[in-house]
Amino acid sequence: MTIALIYVAIFIAAFVAVRATGRFVERQRDFTSLKTVTFGDESAVRPNRIASIISVLAIFLIWGAFTGSKITPIHAPGPFLGETSFTYTAQAPDLSTDEGVVRVNVHRVGEDAAKPEGADGGEGFAKDDAASVAAWRSGLIRVDRNDVGGDAEGYKVIAIDGQPIAPGETVKLADGTVTMTPKGTLNFSPDPGWQMEKIWLPAPEDVWNRLIEIGTDGYRGFTLWEHVGWSLMRVVAGFALGSAVGIPLGYAMGLSNWFRGWFDPIVEFMRPVPPLALIPLVIIWFGIDETGKIVLLFLAALWIMTIAARAGVSGVNITKIHAAYSLGASKWQILRHVIIPNSLPEIFTGARVAMGVCWGTVVAAELVAAEKGAGQMIVAASKFQLTDIVIMGIVLIGIVGYGIDILMRLAENWLVPWKGRS
């Protein structure tokens, strides 16, 4: 929740700052800037590159601030480290009370730290104690084992730093909390701060170092580029098959009442079914080799491409068809010169969506006994809690997916330059 609020605050501050300075710095001199009415006109909306840069920097700034990164100038409060202490009040079976001191050394995870030095002395039955606890962890402190008569029936701890405590209750301290278990044992948890432990979210430089390591040495017997290459091969194969079947089927449904009536129930039934739900059936029918993975990606792309082609045909301006008929065009000429060119923008939009779905589904497809692939690398790393590899794989998948989308946009601009024109 705190991270979300910080992100919203950065967004608002950046928006106000860019808007305030943009009037004096930026002066557009293109056709869009000459429009008198732009609100609601999609063609007048262009991505603000400054906003894009600030958005990416804000994500990395927040990421580094909450992971203690060395490359960010500011950091969120980290976990408590060092020595701390608290007093406990013990009650003997005869209802007499005495106070002892517990000294705790809080150290970093993975480091060996000795308990603080402290004499187990005192005139009363409550003796001082010491413990060592790792940051973000908790530790049981058995003060009863150190106290005189701590094993006697009726002995119990009744207060921490003067605050009453009972089984199941928690007392807040300056550097952490003390919770009493149902059996009366003290459990000390140092203050975790706002930063996240590496096992949950590593710092950006840790992910980068892991990328360099795997890019150099590979992972599980395959190089990084082999993992990514196999994922791309599966996605391209599944998408190509889905397009090869879906586009002609969509054209047929858009041009023929019979085809539309026959296939419409099937398409509309399968369209909302997520590809993940088909994995068990794909395994039963096609096995766990490459065929099963490609079939799953084929099904992920098939229905999207079918609907995109059908929508493209249905969206062709009827006046163009009438004009072609009036000029003596045949049905084949209308299909070739009118319907196909005017439906291509809708098909390219569907292709971008289908490719994104396939690229996202490849992780699930590679769960099926894959030896290589970006998804398989993520799954294998998650089993050993290698969060840096998991995040590296996720970022890599996002970058490759974004690159694919950019290439498809460029292809659309090159192959369909008439998009948006009537």
Residue pairs with C-beta under 8 A, 6 or more apart in sequence:
2 194
3 62
3 66
6 62
7 58
7 62
10 54
10 58
10 61
10 62
11 55
11 58
14 51
14 54
14 58
15 51
18 48
18 50
18 51
18 54
22 50
27 33
32 38
32 43
32 44
32 46
35 41
35 44
38 44
38 45
43 420
60 72
60 204
61 72
61 74
63 69
63 201
63 203
63 204
64 71
64 72
64 75
64 203
64 204
65 72
65 74
65 75
65 76
66 76
66 194
66 195
66 196
66 201
67 195
67 196
67 198
67 201
67 202
67 203
67 204
68 75
68 78
68 195
68 203
69 75
69 203
69 204
69 205
70 203
70 205
71 203
71 204
71 205
75 195
76 193
76 194
76 195
77 193
77 194
77 195
78 193
78 194
78 195
79 106
79 135
79 136
79 190
79 191
79 192
79 193
79 195
80 106
80 135
80 175
80 176
80 190
80 191
80 193
81 106
81 107
81 108
81 135
82 105
82 106
83 103
83 104
83 105
83 106
83 116
84 103
84 104
84 106
84 173
84 174
84 175
84 176
84 190
85 101
85 102
85 103
85 104
85 116
86 101
86 102
86 104
86 160
86 161
86 173
86 178
86 188
87 99
87 100
87 101
87 102
87 160
87 161
87 162
88 99
88 100
88 101
88 102
88 126
88 143
88 157
88 159
88 160
88 186
89 97
89 98
89 99
89 126
89 157
89 158
89 159
89 160
89 162
90 97
90 98
90 99
90 100
90 125
90 126
90 143
90 144
90 147
90 150
90 155
90 156
90 157
90 158
91 97
91 155
91 156
91 157
91 158
92 98
92 125
92 149
92 152
92 154
92 155
93 149
93 152
93 153
93 154
93 155
96 125
97 158
98 122
98 124
98 125
98 126
99 124
99 126
100 122
100 124
100 126
100 127
100 128
100 129
100 143
100 146
100 147
101 118
101 128
101 129
102 128
102 129
102 130
102 131
102 141
102 143
102 186
102 188
103 115
103 116
103 118
103 128
103 129
103 130
103 131
104 116
104 130
104 131
104 132
104 133
104 139
104 141
104 176
104 188
104 190
105 113
105 114
105 115
105 116
105 130
105 131
105 132
105 133
106 133
106 134
106 135
106 175
106 176
106 190
107 113
107 132
107 133
107 134
107 135
108 134
108 135
109 134
109 135
109 136
109 137
109 197
109 198
110 134
111 134
113 132
114 132
115 130
115 131
115 132
116 130
116 132
117 130
118 128
118 129
118 130
119 128
120 127
120 128
120 129
120 146
121 127
121 128
122 128
125 147
125 148
125 149
125 150
126 143
126 147
127 146
127 147
127 148
128 146
129 141
129 143
129 146
131 139
131 141
131 188
132 139
133 139
133 188
133 189
133 190
135 190
135 192
135 197
136 190
136 192
136 197
137 189
137 190
138 187
138 188
138 189
138 190
139 187
139 188
140 181
140 185
140 186
140 187
141 185
141 186
141 187
141 188
142 185
142 186
143 150
143 157
143 186
144 150
144 151
144 155
144 157
144 184
144 185
145 151
147 155
149 155
156 184
157 165
157 180
157 184
157 186
158 164
158 165
158 166
159 165
160 171
160 173
160 178
160 186
161 171
161 173
163 171
165 171
165 178
165 180
166 180
167 180
167 181
167 182
167 183
167 184
168 180
168 181
168 182
169 179
169 180
170 177
170 178
170 179
170 180
171 177
171 178
171 179
175 190
175 191
176 188
176 189
176 190
176 191
177 188
177 189
177 191
178 186
178 187
178 188
178 189
179 186
179 187
179 189
180 186
180 187
181 187
198 206
198 387
198 388
199 385
199 387
200 387
201 387
201 391
202 387
202 388
202 391
206 388
207 388
207 391
207 392
207 395
209 388
210 388
210 389
210 392
211 224
211 392
211 396
214 224
214 389
214 392
215 223
215 224
215 225
218 224
218 226
219 227
219 377
219 380
219 381
219 389
220 371
220 372
220 377
220 380
221 371
222 371
222 372
224 396
226 372
227 372
227 373
227 374
227 376
227 377
228 374
228 396
228 400
230 370
230 372
230 373
231 359
231 362
231 366
231 373
231 374
231 375
231 397
231 400
232 400
234 290
234 293
234 294
234 297
234 362
234 365
234 366
234 373
235 297
235 355
235 358
235 359
235 362
237 294
237 297
238 293
238 294
238 295
238 296
238 297
238 298
238 300
238 301
238 358
238 365
239 297
239 301
239 351
239 354
239 355
239 358
241 294
241 298
241 301
241 302
242 297
242 298
242 299
242 300
242 301
242 302
242 304
242 305
242 354
242 358
243 301
243 305
243 351
243 354
245 298
245 302
245 305
245 306
246 301
246 302
246 303
246 304
246 305
246 306
246 308
246 309
247 305
247 306
247 308
247 309
247 347
248 309
249 259
249 263
249 306
249 309
250 305
250 306
250 307
250 308
250 309
250 310
250 311
250 312
250 313
250 347
251 309
251 310
251 313
251 339
251 343
252 259
252 260
252 263
253 259
253 260
253 263
253 264
253 267
253 306
253 309
253 310
253 313
254 260
254 309
254 310
254 311
254 312
254 313
254 314
254 343
255 313
255 335
255 339
260 310
263 306
267 303
267 306
267 307
270 299
270 302
270 303
271 303
271 304
271 307
275 296
275 297
275 299
275 300
275 357
275 361
275 364
275 365
276 361
276 364
278 296
278 299
279 296
279 364
279 365
279 367
279 368
282 292
282 295
282 296
282 299
282 368
283 292
283 368
285 292
285 295
286 292
286 295
288 368
288 369
292 365
292 368
293 362
293 365
293 366
293 368
293 370
296 361
296 364
296 365
296 368
297 358
297 361
297 362
297 365
300 354
300 357
300 358
300 361
301 354
301 355
301 357
301 358
304 350
304 353
304 354
304 357
305 347
305 350
305 351
305 354
307 350
308 346
308 347
308 349
308 350
308 351
308 353
308 354
309 343
309 346
309 347
309 350
311 346
311 350
312 342
312 343
312 344
312 345
312 346
312 347
312 350
313 339
313 343
315 342
315 343
315 346
316 338
316 339
316 342
316 343
317 342
317 422
320 338
320 342
321 334
321 338
321 339
324 333
324 334
324 337
324 338
325 334
329 337
329 338
341 416
341 418
344 415
344 416
344 419
345 412
345 416
345 419
345 420
348 408
348 411
348 412
348 415
348 416
348 419
351 408
352 405
352 408
352 409
352 412
355 404
355 405
355 408
356 401
356 405
359 397
359 400
359 401
359 404
360 401
362 373
362 374
362 375
363 374
363 375
363 378
363 379
363 397
364 375
365 375
366 373
366 374
366 375
366 376
366 379
367 375
367 376
367 379
370 376
374 393
374 396
374 397
374 400
375 393
375 397
377 389
377 393
378 389
378 390
378 393
378 394
378 397
381 387
381 389
381 390
381 393
382 390
412 419
413 419
